[in-house]
Amino acid sequence: MRDQLVKSVEYSEHLDMMYMAADGSISKRRISVLQVGEVSFRAYCYLRQSKRTFTIDNILALVPVHKKERMVIECR
């Protein structure tokens, strides 16, 4: 997972992420990764419209967003 996060920073990719919060709830978020550490990373979260810190171990899935799809979502 960490390698995919680092790669998304290098290529300025948006990602769709399935994430499990500390309380066990699961959410789907569209993010743009800003910075990657050893156990956590900073990203802009389009769901919350703010910069957030996430734990790498709590990521359930990461999928790159294709540019065409990204433009449709951001224009809404």
C-alpha positions in Angstrom: 0.0 0.0 0.0 2.7 2.4 1.0 4.4 2.1 -2.5 1.1 2.9 -4.2 0.7 6.0 -2.0 4.3 7.2 -2.8 3.6 6.6 -6.6 0.4 8.6 -6.4 2.4 11.6 -5.0 5.0 11.3 -7.8 2.4 11.2 -10.6 -0.2 13.5 -8.9 -2.9 10.8 -9.1 -6.2 10.9 -7.3 -7.2 7.6 -5.6 -10.4 6.0 -4.5 -9.8 4.5 -1.1 -11.8 2.1 1.1 -10.8 3.0 4.7 -11.6 1.6 8.1 -11.7 4.2 10.9 -10.5 3.5 14.4 -14.2 2.8 15.5 -14.5 0.1 12.8 -16.7 2.1 10.4 -15.8 1.8 6.7 -15.9 4.7 4.3 -15.1 5.2 0.6 -13.1 8.4 0.0 -11.6 10.1 -3.0 -8.2 11.5 -2.0 -5.1 13.2 -3.3 -2.1 12.2 -1.4 0.2 15.0 -0.2 2.8 13.3 2.0 3.6 9.7 3.0 5.3 8.7 6.3 6.2 5.3 7.7 2.8 4.6 9.4 0.5 7.4 8.2 0.0 9.8 5.3 -1.6 13.2 4.7 -4.1 13.6 1.9 -6.7 16.0 0.7 -10.1 14.2 1.2 -12.8 15.2 -1.3 -15.5 13.7 1.0 -14.6 16.0 3.9 -13.1 18.8 1.7 -10.1 19.1 4.0 -6.6 17.8 4.6 -6.7 14.6 6.7 -4.2 12.2 8.2 -4.8 8.5 7.6 -3.2 5.3 9.0 -1.7 3.2 6.2 -2.6 -0.1 8.0 -6.3 0.9 8.0 -6.5 1.1 4.2 -8.7 -1.7 2.8 -8.3 -0.9 -0.9 -6.8 1.8 -3.2 -7.8 2.3 -6.8 -6.4 5.1 -9.1 -9.0 7.4 -10.6 -8.9 7.8 -14.4 -8.7 11.4 -15.6 -12.0 11.2 -17.5 -13.8 10.0 -14.4 -12.0 12.6 -12.2 -13.2 15.5 -14.2 -16.9 14.4 -14.1 -16.8 14.0 -10.3 -14.9 17.3 -9.6 -17.3 19.3 -11.8 -20.4 18.4 -9.8 
